[in-house]
Amino acid sequence: MKRIIEPKVLYFGTPVVLISSQNPDGSTNLAPMSSAWWLHQTAMLGMAAASQTVQNLTERPDCILNLVEPAMVAGLDRIALLTGSEQIPEAKRARGYRYVPDKFAAAGWSRTPGTLVDVDAVEESPINLEGRIEAIHTVGGPDSTLRAMEMSVRRVHVREDLLMNDDRYIDPLRWEPLIMKFTEYFAGGAPAYESSLARGWQMPALQVASGA
């Protein structure tokens, strides 16, 4: 038997990504999100329009996607409720958001400069994708606060132990992405960490999806 329901979120399992974008002062903002997929050399990214990341990318479209592996989950969870914007909407503040300008330090990660773009990558990420936002689309009607961003991937950095012999392919048996499934982190089909997003909020999965 099946039932017709109206779920609050539709996150059946998507990879967690950290987006590096440039703030107005030239520093790098880092935002976790889980609405990402790829087609050929293009990445499609879904985020909330009010996030600092979307505001940055609207004005300064260069960015880096830092892919997350399970070993990074504790650091990821430490920045899940942080925002790079000093102006925090009351709804976000009520859910526990705090302004922290240096999310690298908050997560315990190291910076490494981009080679094509003027933002910092996460050194601990096994895969970093440098590129540029080519278009931003409104999703869900003219009054929607959701945006879909097209990113052209221009350079791919991969940790050597994940590469296959000819350096053209990433070994699918060695690469294990961290997955956000509804409100929890998963790796290899099993829960990976007790997510702070799942505690005390009615719609926690959207927090990672929306970014900050």
C-alpha positions in Angstrom: 0.0 0.0 0.0 1.1 3.6 -0.7 -0.3 6.8 0.9 -0.5 10.2 -0.6 1.3 12.7 1.6 2.6 16.3 1.5 6.2 16.1 2.7 7.9 19.3 3.8 11.1 18.5 2.0 12.1 16.4 -1.0 15.7 15.5 -0.2 15.9 11.9 -1.1 19.7 11.9 -1.1 22.0 14.5 -2.6 25.7 15.2 -2.2 26.8 17.9 0.3 28.9 20.7 -1.3 30.7 23.7 0.2 30.6 26.7 -2.0 33.4 29.3 -1.9 32.4 32.7 -3.1 33.9 36.2 -2.7 32.5 38.7 -0.2 32.4 42.4 -1.0 35.6 42.9 1.1 37.5 40.3 -1.0 37.4 37.6 1.7 36.0 34.1 1.0 32.6 33.0 2.2 32.0 29.3 2.7 28.5 27.9 2.6 27.2 24.3 2.9 24.4 23.2 0.6 23.0 20.0 -0.8 21.0 20.9 -3.9 23.6 20.2 -6.5 23.9 18.0 -9.6 26.1 17.9 -12.7 25.6 17.5 -16.4 28.7 17.3 -18.6 30.8 20.3 -17.5 28.0 22.2 -15.9 26.9 22.2 -12.2 23.4 23.2 -11.2 23.1 24.7 -7.7 20.0 25.5 -5.8 20.0 28.1 -3.0 17.9 30.8 -1.3 18.1 34.2 -2.9 18.8 35.9 0.5 21.9 33.9 1.3 25.2 35.6 1.3 26.4 33.1 -1.3 23.8 34.0 -3.9 24.3 37.7 -3.2 28.1 37.3 -3.7 27.7 35.2 -6.9 25.2 37.7 -8.4 28.0 40.4 -8.3 31.1 38.2 -8.4 30.3 35.0 -10.3 33.6 33.1 -9.8 33.4 30.3 -7.2 34.8 26.9 -6.1 32.7 23.8 -5.3 34.4 21.9 -2.5 33.0 18.3 -2.4 32.6 16.8 1.0 33.7 13.3 2.2 32.5 11.6 5.4 35.7 12.4 7.3 34.7 16.1 7.0 31.2 15.8 8.6 32.0 17.1 12.0 33.4 20.3 10.6 30.5 20.6 8.3 28.1 20.4 11.1 29.9 23.1 13.1 29.2 25.6 10.3 25.7 24.5 9.4 24.1 27.2 11.6 26.6 29.9 10.7 26.0 32.7 8.1 28.4 35.0 6.4 25.9 37.9 6.4 25.7 40.3 9.3 22.1 41.0 8.5 20.3 37.9 9.8 16.6 37.6 9.0 14.5 37.0 12.2 13.4 33.6 10.9 17.0 32.5 10.5 17.9 33.9 13.9 15.1 32.0 15.5 16.5 28.8 14.1 19.8 29.4 15.6 21.8 31.1 12.9 24.9 33.1 14.0 27.1 35.5 12.0 30.7 34.2 11.8 32.9 35.7 9.1 35.6 33.0 9.1 33.9 29.6 8.6 37.2 27.9 7.7 38.4 28.5 11.2 35.0 27.6 12.7 35.1 24.2 10.9 38.8 23.6 11.6 39.7 23.5 7.9 42.6 25.0 5.9 42.5 27.4 3.0 44.2 27.0 -0.3 44.1 29.7 -3.0 42.2 29.0 -6.2 44.3 28.7 -9.3 41.7 30.2 -11.7 39.5 32.2 -9.4 40.2 34.7 -6.6 38.6 32.7 -3.8 40.0 30.1 -1.4 39.3 26.4 -1.6 39.0 23.9 1.3 42.2 22.0 1.5 40.6 19.1 3.2 38.1 18.6 0.4 39.2 15.7 -1.8 37.7 17.3 -4.9 37.6 21.0 -5.7 35.8 22.4 -8.8 36.8 25.9 -9.9 34.4 27.8 -12.2 32.0 30.6 -12.8 28.2 31.2 -12.5 26.9 31.7 -16.0 23.2 32.2 -15.2 20.9 32.5 -12.3 17.2 31.5 -12.6 14.2 32.1 -10.3 12.6 28.7 -9.3 9.0 28.5 -8.4 7.4 31.7 -9.8 8.2 35.4 -9.8 7.7 35.7 -6.0 9.9 32.8 -5.2 13.0 33.2 -2.9 14.7 30.2 -4.5 17.4 30.4 -7.2 19.0 27.9 -9.5 22.5 28.7 -10.7 24.4 27.4 -13.7 28.1 27.0 -13.0 30.6 26.2 -15.8 33.3 24.0 -14.3 36.7 25.1 -15.6 39.2 23.2 -13.6 39.0 20.1 -11.5 41.4 19.2 -8.6 41.3 15.6 -7.3 43.3 14.0 -4.5 45.6 11.5 -6.1 44.4 8.4 -4.3 41.0 8.8 -5.9 42.3 8.7 -9.4 42.3 5.7 -11.8 45.3 4.9 -13.9 44.8 7.3 -16.8 43.9 10.3 -14.6 40.7 10.8 -16.7 38.4 9.1 -14.2 37.7 9.2 -10.5 37.5 5.7 -9.0 33.8 5.2 -7.9 34.9 2.6 -5.3 37.3 5.0 -3.6 35.3 8.2 -3.8 32.6 8.3 -1.1 30.5 11.5 -1.0 28.7 12.7 2.1 25.0 12.6 1.4 22.2 14.7 2.9 19.1 12.5 3.1 16.1 14.5 4.4 17.6 15.8 7.7 20.5 13.5 8.2 24.1 12.9 7.0 24.8 9.5 5.4 27.8 7.7 4.1 27.7 4.3 2.4 24.0 4.0 3.2 24.5 4.4 6.9 24.1 7.4 9.2 27.4 9.3 9.4 26.8 11.9 12.1 24.0 13.2 14.4 23.1 16.4 12.5 22.4 19.6 14.4 20.0 20.5 11.5 17.6 17.7 12.6 17.2 19.1 16.1 14.7 21.7 17.1 13.6 22.8 13.6 10.5 21.8 11.6 12.3 22.0 8.2 16.0 21.3 8.9 17.0 19.9 5.5 16.3 23.2 3.8 19.0 24.8 5.9 21.8 23.0 4.2 20.1 23.2 0.9 19.6 27.0 1.1 23.2 27.8 2.1 24.4 30.9 3.9 
